[in-house]
């Protein structure tokens, strides 16, 4: 899975074809990013990450997704 989100993005969605799940990321302050995983109609929060750069954000998102 590759995440390519920018810290200036308030929302992004990704699709993991291998696991057939949608991954939704949202942020209200561009510092704390919440990850939800599931389908288009139902998803559950799996955690959040704090990041101050694009690289840090994408590395932390991948680590959180791997934990799931």
C-alpha positions as CSV (number, residue, x, y, z in Angstrom):
1,X,0.0,0.0,0.0
2,X,1.3,3.4,-0.9
3,X,0.1,6.6,0.7
4,X,0.8,9.9,-1.0
5,X,-1.1,12.4,1.1
6,X,0.0,16.0,1.7
7,X,-0.2,17.6,5.2
8,X,-2.2,20.4,3.5
9,X,-4.9,17.9,2.5
10,X,-8.0,17.8,4.7
11,X,-9.2,14.5,3.3
12,X,-7.9,11.6,1.2
13,X,-9.2,8.1,0.3
14,X,-7.3,5.1,-0.9
15,X,-8.3,1.6,-1.9
16,X,-6.3,-1.5,-1.1
17,X,-7.1,-4.0,-3.9
18,X,-5.5,-6.9,-2.1
19,X,-7.6,-6.6,1.0
20,X,-10.6,-5.0,-0.8
21,X,-11.0,-2.2,1.8
22,X,-11.2,1.6,1.5
23,X,-9.0,3.7,3.7
24,X,-10.2,7.2,4.6
25,X,-7.9,9.9,6.1
26,X,-9.2,13.2,7.4
27,X,-7.8,16.1,9.4
28,X,-9.4,19.3,10.7
29,X,-6.1,21.0,11.7
30,X,-3.5,19.5,9.2
31,X,-1.5,18.1,12.2
32,X,-3.6,15.2,13.5
33,X,-4.8,12.7,10.8
34,X,-7.5,10.2,11.6
35,X,-7.6,6.9,9.7
36,X,-10.8,4.9,9.0
37,X,-11.0,1.6,7.2
38,X,-14.0,-0.2,5.8
39,X,-16.5,0.1,3.0
40,X,-18.1,3.1,1.4
41,X,-21.1,2.9,3.7
42,X,-19.5,1.7,6.9
43,X,-16.0,2.3,8.2
44,X,-14.3,2.2,11.6
45,X,-11.6,4.3,13.2
46,X,-8.3,2.5,13.6
47,X,-6.3,5.4,15.0
48,X,-4.7,8.7,14.3
49,X,-1.2,10.1,13.7
50,X,0.5,13.4,14.2
51,X,2.7,14.7,11.5
52,X,4.5,17.9,10.5
53,X,5.8,16.9,7.0
54,X,4.5,15.0,4.0
55,X,7.1,12.2,4.4
56,X,6.4,11.8,8.1
57,X,2.7,11.7,7.5
58,X,2.9,9.0,4.8
59,X,5.4,6.8,6.8
60,X,3.1,7.0,9.9
61,X,0.0,6.3,7.9
62,X,1.6,3.2,6.4
63,X,2.7,2.0,9.9
64,X,-0.8,2.5,11.3
65,X,-2.3,0.6,8.3
66,X,0.1,-2.3,8.8
67,X,-0.9,-2.6,12.4
68,X,-4.5,-2.9,11.3
